Every structure is written in C-alpha cells, then in structure tokens.
Amino acid sequence: MVKETLNSCPFCGGKADIFVVNDDGENNSEGFIASCNNCGCSTIFCESEAEAVTLWNNRAPNECENELVKLLAIIVDSWDCELNLHSKRMRAVLAAKDLLKSYAD
C-alpha cells in the first residue's frame, strides 16, 4: 500500500488510507478508495490504488474553502499587525518604567 503518499483530508485534516472495496455493481469487481479515517470523506471507486491516490491528492479546490483561506489570511495579517503594535507599546511602557525608576532612585 502507498499510505505515505496520501495528503491529509482537506475537510478535517485527518489521516487518509487506501481501502480495498468490492464494486456492488454488475461487474462485482474489486477496486480501491482513498478515505479519511476521521470524517469518512472518500474518493469514488477506482480500478487501481494509484488512481485512488491521484484522485485523493488532486481534488479541485472547494470555492468555500478558498474563501475561508482568504478570510483566515486577513485575520492572521490583522492580528500580526496588532501584535507588532502591542510589542512596540510594551517596549515603550517598559522603557518609560525604567526611566521613572531611574528618577526615583
């Protein structure tokens, strides 16, 4: 099996594995699916393990997921700016405290 080559689940981040399955159709053939061990998201029935891995790892991005990633980037950027400002404010307060302490001594 090629478990190491599977990306994590795009929905929950869980670990995925390849499973051997039987097609319930007329062919009654054996095939493969890639499936998340956490949320159960899976590929369609594939004829080969390699096809299941490729299908799992190369899904088209979800439009909603793309919007969430953009929103998360904006949030991270704004918090990063806020933390930098906070850090600068803290350095100024500490410098002022040191200056006041030196005057008190």
C-alpha positions in Angstrom: 0.0 0.0 0.0 1.0 3.6 -0.6 -0.4 5.1 2.6 2.5 7.6 3.0 1.7 9.4 -0.3 -1.8 10.4 0.7 -2.4 14.1 1.6 -4.3 14.8 4.8 -8.0 15.3 4.5 -8.9 18.7 3.0 -12.0 18.9 5.2 -10.9 17.9 8.7 -7.1 17.4 8.4 -7.4 13.7 9.3 -5.2 10.9 8.1 -6.3 9.1 5.0 -5.8 5.5 3.9 -6.4 3.3 0.9 -9.0 0.6 1.2 -9.8 -2.3 -1.0 -13.5 -2.5 -1.8 -15.9 -4.6 -3.8 -18.0 -2.8 -6.5 -21.6 -3.5 -5.8 -22.5 -3.0 -9.5 -22.9 -5.6 -12.2 -19.2 -6.2 -12.5 -18.7 -7.4 -8.9 -15.1 -6.3 -9.3 -12.5 -5.3 -6.6 -11.2 -1.8 -6.5 -9.8 0.9 -4.3 -10.9 4.1 -2.5 -9.0 6.6 -0.5 -10.9 7.6 2.6 -10.3 9.8 5.7 -10.1 7.8 8.9 -11.6 10.8 10.8 -14.6 12.2 8.9 -15.1 9.4 6.3 -14.7 11.6 3.2 -13.7 9.4 0.3 -13.0 9.1 -3.4 -15.1 7.3 -5.8 -14.4 3.6 -6.7 -11.1 3.4 -8.5 -9.6 0.5 -10.5 -6.1 0.9 -9.1 -4.5 2.0 -5.9 -2.5 4.6 -7.8 -5.7 6.0 -9.3 -7.3 6.4 -5.8 -4.1 8.1 -4.5 -4.1 10.5 -7.5 -7.8 11.3 -7.2 -7.4 11.9 -3.4 -4.4 14.1 -3.7 -5.6 16.2 -6.7 -9.1 17.2 -6.0 -10.2 20.6 -7.2 -10.2 23.2 -4.5 -13.6 24.0 -2.9 -14.8 27.6 -3.6 -16.0 27.9 0.0 -12.6 26.6 1.3 -10.8 29.2 -0.9 -12.9 32.0 0.6 -12.2 30.7 4.2 -8.5 30.6 3.4 -8.6 34.2 2.2 -10.5 35.3 5.3 -8.1 33.4 7.6 -5.2 35.2 5.9 -6.8 38.6 6.5 -7.4 37.7 10.2 -3.8 36.4 10.6 -2.4 39.6 9.0 -4.5 41.9 11.1 -3.5 40.1 14.3 0.1 40.1 13.3 -0.1 43.9 12.8 -1.8 44.2 16.2 0.8 42.0 17.9 3.6 44.1 16.4 1.9 47.3 17.7 1.4 45.7 21.1 5.0 44.7 21.2 6.1 48.2 20.4 3.7 49.6 23.0 5.1 47.2 25.6 8.7 48.2 24.8 7.7 51.9 25.2 6.0 51.2 28.6 9.0 49.2 29.8 11.4 52.0 28.7 9.2 54.6 30.5 9.1 52.4 33.7 12.9 52.2 33.6 13.2 55.9 33.1 10.8 56.6 36.0 12.6 54.1 38.2 15.9 55.8 37.5 14.4 59.1 38.5 13.0 57.6 41.7 16.4 56.2 42.7 
